């Protein structure tokens, strides 16, 4: 585990250093600039109330604000604030339908991400060449999630002792803070001198089994995950076109 924690940051650092050194040797100036944007996403989860699949019926929405710094044409760094709504219901998973638990959870997530563009972002103004520029990218990072799951039992009162071995929501109603590790992939379109549009999908293993407020009443050996997928739109504050001109 320790080796894996060291390997990824070390690999990213070496790739970044090699790109900067190559640019210096070749006498190229690397444009560095900021962009800021907003996003609208679909959100879902897997856990004790969706043990074997992601239920489409549980899909909700999330929104985000972010700032991205372009360190090199390959490497970008992003600070992200995201509001994510999650829900789950036993009736959407037939083996557990009789248990009759449902939950909702609103997450406020703060994260820092490193992005790697698979194709280097071009620095020629699209409007002059009449060309649209695409680049796929991958990203990974870490953050914190603030949340407060609300889980209820809605089945017959006589059946409740069969399923509620621990009082729900387990862990009480207090707001929780958990470390999360987002990772994913996306496709970015530089649409003009000032605007970029991206589609991306992100998964997060949450190191807790209480994202849905259910653990001992379900499967305490399996941690929860949550996911987002959607579109972002950003604006270049001091983009490469202006730097070049």
SULHU-V223694 format. One line per field, one symbol per residue. phi: phi as a letter, one per 40 degrees, with the letter a starting at -180 (. if undefined). A space follows every 10 residues. Layout:
phi->???
This chain:
phi->.cccccccdc cccccccccc ccccccgccc cbabababab bcbaabicba cbaccccccb babababbbc caccbbbbbb bbbbbbaaad ccbdcbcccg baababbbbb abbbbbccbd ccbccdccbf bcbbacabaa aaabbbaacb bbbbcccccd ccbccbdbcc ggcccbbbcb bcaiaabbbc cacbbbbbba bbbbcccabb cbgbaccbbc cbccbabbai bbbbbccacc ccccc
